[in-house]
Amino acid sequence: MRLFRMELPCWCLFLLSSLQSLSAHNDFFTSIGQMTDLLYTEKDLVTSLKDYIKAEENKLEQVKRWADKLDSLSNTAIQDPEGFLGHPVNAFKLMKRLNTEWGNLESLVLSDTTDGFITNLTIQRQYFPTDEDQTGAAKALLRLQDTYRLDANTISTGDLPGVKHKSHMTVEDCYELGKIAYSDVDYYHTELWMAQALKQLEEGEESVIDKVTVIDYLSYAIYQQGEIERALEYTKKLLEIDPEHQRAKGNLKYFEFQLEKQRKAAENEAPNEKERVKRETSKKKEKSKKNATFSLIPERKKYEMLCRGEGIRMTPRRQSRLFCRYFDNNRNPMYVLAPVKQQDEWDSPYIVRYLDIISDKEMERIKQLAKPRLRRATVHDPLTGKLTTAQYRVSKSAWLTGYEDPMIDTINQRIEDLTGLEMDTAEELQVANYGVGGQYEPHFDFGRKDEPDAFKELGTGNRIATWLFYMSDVAAGGATVFPDVGAAVWPQKGSAVFWYNLFPSGEGDYSTRHAACPVLVGNKWVSNKWIHERGQEWRRPCGLNETE
């Protein structure tokens, strides 16, 4: 019998370029673009794993052949042991097997076929997502659930608008979301996802997570939201499955005591008066809700409504004042023979969109330049004056200059030709890629009066205008919305939108407060140019009135 040790090739060099790119980054969940590298890493690991499995199967096949051979031999030998060993060759082979071949078999069984796979895995694990990435992605799902009013079952079954690759969530996935919400003392989402995990268990899905564990979390989350009666029902359900569950026994007595206490307190009050006040309060709230105008709705609600495509709509009269046109910016030489397509998106603040304004080749080049440099996007902290990361801005960004590629200069010149504004004092082209549920909650692009030093270090004044390229279509979500006025601008690949942040007087236009809605399905790439005041004195003369 010829025994040998399997050697595996090491696949460590396969993804060196990807690993070098990944090594400089973290917060994977904040950029879909960089997360794509992880797919190639995982593919490489699967290849290594399959090689390991093949080596193990080969080893087991040798052991199996050896065992089958000896099984047949032993069955024959033990029928007449003395007669069998009376043959000198059989006696010799028995000595040989026990002295040599069983030792070789032991070496084969103990041989390590994991070298290539483990080496590859060890090298690449240092570039894997962290606990922060997993938690960040989970919280993004909860954010999408709230913003787009999705129930847990819709997300779990993967039945989302515009999806190409439908994916189901397991009981373990739902349980994990519930636990992360529980750790954040978010009992509302804990209930939703533990209830979904329980639903899938009751439908027969097999899981290492049992009903007792899920119901334990579920009843406690419901209790923390003040619904003692429902919490009691689930506690009884838990005890039906596990009558000796000590915590559930204690909770059962506690919930029953609290309900009895509430009942006695209710009996001591004037029930009729209490009910009358309750009804009147409810009617007032309902009336107030019906009469509320869009302007009185809290900004967070307006933001979410606009992200869902709800909210204010233009009157037909206002809508009739919006036009599409071919635009050459006062016969700019670059666009006299080939004017660009321009359309009005909103009247106040005035927002225009330029169609087919950047080519596929240019967009791919920008992404190619930006991807290795993407870093977690930061925001300006008004308290410390420093840049910091924040949960309300989930994306990664990079800055590109004309020194890196002549194409960037060409794009900057295009923006100057179409806006008529000086680019020498503008900020570099910023490229952003949004992650799982990527968003940027309502904010201003310009510095307010309470931030007098917002752009002092640049020495170019305030941000007078914003130019925003859309470099990808987004299957669902991802709109740019203006909550104060009810405007929603949806991503359209190859187009760009433009608006002024300041009035000609230099005063900030507070109606330009805007937000990037969470990306529900898809991969959102944008690039923007923030244009500053200095250098625009003769291009956009100052107005005499504050809002002029």
Disulfide bonds with the S-S distance in Angstrom:
Cys10-Cys12 2.48
Cys307-Cys517 1.97
